[in-house]
Amino acid sequence: MPLLRSTFIALSRNRLLRRFGEQSRIGSRMSSRFVAGMEISDALRVAEAVNKQGMAVTLDALGESVTTDAEAQCAADVYHQLLDAIAERKMNANVSVKLTQMGLEQSPELARSIAENLARHASDAGSFLRIDMEGSALTQITLDIVRGIHAQPGLSGSIGVVIQAYLFRSQGDIEQLLSEGIRVRLCKGAYKEPAEVAFPRKDDVDSNYIRLSCMLLESPFYHGFATHDEAMIAAVKSYASQHRIEPSRFEFQMLFGVRRDLQHRLVREGYNVRVYIPFGREWYPYFMRRLAERPANVFFIAKNLLRK
């Protein structure tokens, strides 16, 4: 499985395959399991349907590593449209943004400015801005930007960040974030990282995920636990129950198209669930990372492609 995971991560960076996939009919069929559609209207339609099933959503316009300021501003405009729609339709929704999509690799100042404007818009819309975490080379600058925006007047409850349990540094990062009252989405991590910065063994990642989960549950802030791993979910539920932490104080987060049965079961059990709904034409890297995380998805997709 580690070899298969590495293969899909490598494929996620293949420009030729990406061009073919994003422009072909078969590529669109393959991606539809995990991607809500190509347009804003597709994402909103799916999000409203998920809301009706008793679950919150977070919307993500796919795209990363823009190369010009104009591309960054264009990506930001999509999120401003989403925040307007969330307010107009009174949706139970927020948005997730990658800073490389906001121009981080060209200009950290531009990325911070765009993210701050989005956080202010989210605050005005009664929503929330989550900054996604990317590869470990960008962890520190991402945290610096989030902490800086969070410290601005009126924005302390409008922005949060993602922490990846497979990084050695994550416990220290969470301690810092909690001291400043910043909300966290905890995930295991989906990028290929060198052994000097990340736990190479799944058992160690799982142990760290549980350790960090307990820290977050003990804090007074509302956090999200992003996982489809039933062992991790059971650990969060058990700790919360043992320490009399009400289910209303946290949420489980899952990806669109993955473990729908588990999503609905958790809702029936009285837990808050948020579904991460990506959309857009630049879906290929995201799709490949989903296959890397759970290679069993390959067989599921192949089976469905063969159906008439």
ABEGO torsion letter per residue (X at the ends): XAAAAAAAAAAAABAAAAAAAAABAAAAAAAAAABAEABAAAAAAAAAAAAAAGBBBBBBBBEBGBABAAAAAAAAAAAAAAAAAAAAAGBBBBBBBBAAAAGAAABAAAAAAAAAAAAAAAAAAGBBBBBBBBBAAAAAAAAAAAAAAAABBGAAAABBBBBBAABAAAAAAAAAAAAAGBBBBBBAEABBBBAAABBABAAAAAAAAAAAAAAAAABABBBBBBBABAAAAAAAAAAAAAAGBBAAABBBBBBBGBGAAAAAAAAAAGBBBBBBBBBEABAAAAAAAAAAABAAAAAAAAAAAABX
